[in-house]
Amino acid sequence: MILQLGSLFAGCRIDHLLGVVYQGYDLTLDRVVAIKVLGMILVTPEDTERFRVEARVLARFTHPHILPVFTCGVEQDAPGNAPVMTAPYGMSRPNSIDHT
């Protein structure tokens, strides 16, 4: 599902695209990862710094319900030099909640 700015979803208006998460594969470390990319349109320096602060804060946590951050940076080849963060994808946590 792709939500458009200004559309309504779950009783809320969509005002700003904060990012997108993709499944990817880390070719260097041979593992599946989740890749979070900040919206690549009109990314301001303040947006990039806020994204980096988020990554630094998340990287400090060790909790069964918070994924660790593997990497964070700016992808120079992406439109708008998109800020990027990677984390484990599909991790099985022993203390995770079973939603079945």
GROMACS elastic network, one bead per residue, 0.5 to 0.9 nm:
[ bonds ]
;  ai    aj funct       b0    kb
    3     6     6  0.87270   500
    3     7     6  0.68364   500
    3     8     6  0.84707   500
    3     9     6  0.79716   500
    3    14     6  0.74457   500
    3    17     6  0.89086   500
    4     7     6  0.55214   500
    4     8     6  0.86257   500
    4    14     6  0.70039   500
    4    15     6  0.88002   500
    4    17     6  0.87460   500
    5     8     6  0.86412   500
    5    13     6  0.78088   500
    5    14     6  0.50682   500
    5    15     6  0.54790   500
    5    16     6  0.64268   500
    5    17     6  0.74478   500
    6    13     6  0.57134   500
    6    14     6  0.50585   500
    6    15     6  0.58216   500
    6    16     6  0.85722   500
    7    12     6  0.82564   500
    7    13     6  0.56186   500
    7    14     6  0.55572   500
    7    15     6  0.82536   500
    8    11     6  0.62537   500
    8    12     6  0.53583   500
    8    14     6  0.61751   500
    9    12     6  0.52149   500
    9    13     6  0.63191   500
    9    14     6  0.70978   500
   10    13     6  0.84449   500
   14    17     6  0.78506   500
   16    39     6  0.89795   500
   17    20     6  0.82065   500
   17    38     6  0.80995   500
   17    39     6  0.59192   500
   17    41     6  0.89718   500
   18    37     6  0.86226   500
   18    38     6  0.59206   500
   18    39     6  0.57662   500
   19    36     6  0.65944   500
   19    37     6  0.53222   500
   19    40     6  0.81691   500
   20    35     6  0.80748   500
   20    36     6  0.56285   500
   20    37     6  0.53031   500
   20    38     6  0.64501   500
   20    39     6  0.67762   500
   21    34     6  0.64464   500
   21    35     6  0.53901   500
   21    37     6  0.62930   500
   21    38     6  0.88084   500
   22    33     6  0.83861   500
   22    34     6  0.56550   500
   22    35     6  0.50361   500
   22    36     6  0.64530   500
   22    37     6  0.80678   500
   23    32     6  0.72689   500
   23    33     6  0.59600   500
   23    35     6  0.61247   500
   23    36     6  0.89186   500
   23    89     6  0.67703   500
   24    31     6  0.86642   500
   24    32     6  0.58697   500
   24    33     6  0.51862   500
   24    34     6  0.59241   500
   24    35     6  0.63825   500
   24    86     6  0.89359   500
   24    89     6  0.81899   500
   25    28     6  0.89291   500
   25    29     6  0.87999   500
   25    30     6  0.70830   500
   25    31     6  0.57577   500
   25    33     6  0.55630   500
   25    34     6  0.81968   500
   25    35     6  0.89940   500
   26    29     6  0.56249   500
   26    30     6  0.54875   500
   26    31     6  0.52839   500
   26    32     6  0.61249   500
   26    33     6  0.64473   500
   27    30     6  0.52299   500
   27    31     6  0.72713   500
   27    32     6  0.89405   500
   28    31     6  0.83148   500
   31    88     6  0.82355   500
   31    89     6  0.88254   500
   32    87     6  0.89355   500
   32    88     6  0.67171   500
   32    89     6  0.58744   500
   32    90     6  0.81203   500
   33    70     6  0.87290   500
   33    86     6  0.62925   500
   33    87     6  0.55516   500
   33    90     6  0.80403   500
   34    85     6  0.82466   500
   34    86     6  0.55144   500
   34    87     6  0.51560   500
   34    88     6  0.56788   500
   34    90     6  0.82211   500
   35    84     6  0.68671   500
   35    85     6  0.58294   500
   35    87     6  0.66424   500
   35    88     6  0.87205   500
   35    89     6  0.85020   500
   36    83     6  0.84164   500
   36    84     6  0.57002   500
   36    85     6  0.51063   500
   36    86     6  0.61445   500
   36    87     6  0.81527   500
   37    40     6  0.76207   500
   37    82     6  0.66033   500
   37    83     6  0.59742   500
   37    85     6  0.65928   500
   37    86     6  0.87775   500
   38    41     6  0.88205   500
   38    43     6  0.77782   500
   38    47     6  0.82674   500
   38    48     6  0.79675   500
   38    51     6  0.74720   500
   38    82     6  0.61729   500
   38    83     6  0.55858   500
   38    84     6  0.65449   500
   38    85     6  0.86684   500
   39    42     6  0.78220   500
   39    43     6  0.68488   500
   39    82     6  0.72681   500
   39    83     6  0.84241   500
   40    43     6  0.60444   500
   40    78     6  0.77251   500
   40    79     6  0.60803   500
   40    80     6  0.56374   500
   40    81     6  0.75141   500
   40    82     6  0.54367   500
   40    83     6  0.81865   500
   41    79     6  0.76079   500
   41    80     6  0.66143   500
   41    82     6  0.86698   500
   42    80     6  0.71864   500
   43    46     6  0.80917   500
   43    47     6  0.59660   500
   43    48     6  0.69266   500
   43    80     6  0.65052   500
   43    81     6  0.83002   500
   43    82     6  0.74389   500
   43    83     6  0.86933   500
   44    47     6  0.50763   500
   44    48     6  0.64311   500
   44    49     6  0.87436   500
   44    80     6  0.89243   500
   45    48     6  0.50685   500
   45    49     6  0.62207   500
   45    50     6  0.86223   500
   46    49     6  0.51132   500
   46    50     6  0.61108   500
   46    51     6  0.85634   500
   47    50     6  0.51263   500
   47    51     6  0.61686   500
   47    52     6  0.86899   500
   47    83     6  0.88009   500
   48    51     6  0.50877   500
   48    52     6  0.62744   500
   48    53     6  0.86912   500
   48    74     6  0.82588   500
   48    82     6  0.80534   500
   48    83     6  0.60679   500
   49    52     6  0.50227   500
   49    53     6  0.61502   500
   49    54     6  0.85918   500
   50    53     6  0.50571   500
   50    54     6  0.62180   500
   50    55     6  0.87262   500
   51    54     6  0.50634   500
   51    55     6  0.63356   500
   51    56     6  0.87547   500
   51    72     6  0.89638   500
   51    83     6  0.70975   500
   51    84     6  0.84305   500
   51    85     6  0.85703   500
   52    55     6  0.50373   500
   52    56     6  0.61852   500
   52    57     6  0.86093   500
   52    72     6  0.70998   500
   52    73     6  0.75758   500
   52    83     6  0.79025   500
   52    84     6  0.88980   500
   52    85     6  0.85336   500
   53    56     6  0.50794   500
   53    57     6  0.61212   500
   53    58     6  0.85556   500
   54    57     6  0.52183   500
   54    58     6  0.61304   500
   54    59     6  0.85014   500
   55    58     6  0.51598   500
   55    59     6  0.59839   500
   55    60     6  0.88211   500
   55    69     6  0.67260   500
   55    71     6  0.83887   500
   55    72     6  0.66498   500
   55    85     6  0.69948   500
   56    59     6  0.50743   500
   56    60     6  0.66266   500
   56    69     6  0.83060   500
   56    72     6  0.85466   500
   57    60     6  0.54732   500
   57    61     6  0.71711   500
   58    61     6  0.55196   500
   58    62     6  0.86312   500
   58    66     6  0.76897   500
   58    67     6  0.79349   500
   58    68     6  0.68266   500
   58    69     6  0.65793   500
   59    62     6  0.80333   500
   59    67     6  0.86345   500
   59    68     6  0.58485   500
   59    69     6  0.51889   500
   59    70     6  0.80297   500
   60    68     6  0.83262   500
   60    69     6  0.88308   500
   61    66     6  0.72198   500
   61    67     6  0.85104   500
   61    68     6  0.72906   500
   62    65     6  0.87125   500
   62    66     6  0.71090   500
   62    67     6  0.81739   500
   62    68     6  0.72410   500
   63    66     6  0.53771   500
   63    67     6  0.77146   500
   63    68     6  0.85788   500
   64    67     6  0.75711   500
   64    93     6  0.63384   500
   64    94     6  0.78705   500
   64    95     6  0.63235   500
   64    96     6  0.68309   500
   65    93     6  0.77955   500
   65    95     6  0.80710   500
   65    96     6  0.67166   500
   65    97     6  0.89040   500
   67    87     6  0.64228   500
   67    88     6  0.66125   500
   67    89     6  0.86744   500
   67    91     6  0.81703   500
   68    86     6  0.88057   500
   68    87     6  0.59038   500
   68    88     6  0.70259   500
   69    72     6  0.75440   500
   69    85     6  0.70690   500
   69    86     6  0.60163   500
   69    88     6  0.76405   500
   70    85     6  0.74725   500
   70    86     6  0.53979   500
   70    87     6  0.51165   500
   70    88     6  0.74593   500
   71    84     6  0.80741   500
   71    85     6  0.56093   500
   71    86     6  0.52715   500
   71    87     6  0.72674   500
   72    83     6  0.75168   500
   72    84     6  0.56544   500
   72    86     6  0.65160   500
   73    82     6  0.85206   500
   73    83     6  0.57154   500
   73    84     6  0.54334   500
   73    85     6  0.65775   500
   74    77     6  0.89287   500
   74    78     6  0.86180   500
   74    81     6  0.59003   500
   74    82     6  0.55119   500
   74    84     6  0.56991   500
   74    85     6  0.86142   500
   75    78     6  0.56426   500
   75    79     6  0.86723   500
   75    80     6  0.87885   500
   75    81     6  0.53326   500
   75    82     6  0.53584   500
   75    83     6  0.61396   500
   75    84     6  0.65208   500
   76    79     6  0.79334   500
   76    80     6  0.79534   500
   76    82     6  0.70618   500
   76    83     6  0.87983   500
   77    80     6  0.85060   500
   77    81     6  0.64726   500
   77    82     6  0.82959   500
   78    81     6  0.51514   500
   78    82     6  0.57107   500
   78    83     6  0.89952   500
   79    82     6  0.64847   500
   80    83     6  0.87920   500
   86    89     6  0.88604   500
   88    91     6  0.60827   500
   92    95     6  0.88605   500
   92    96     6  0.76001   500
   93    96     6  0.51450   500
   93    97     6  0.87495   500
   94    97     6  0.87945   500
   95    98     6  0.89813   500
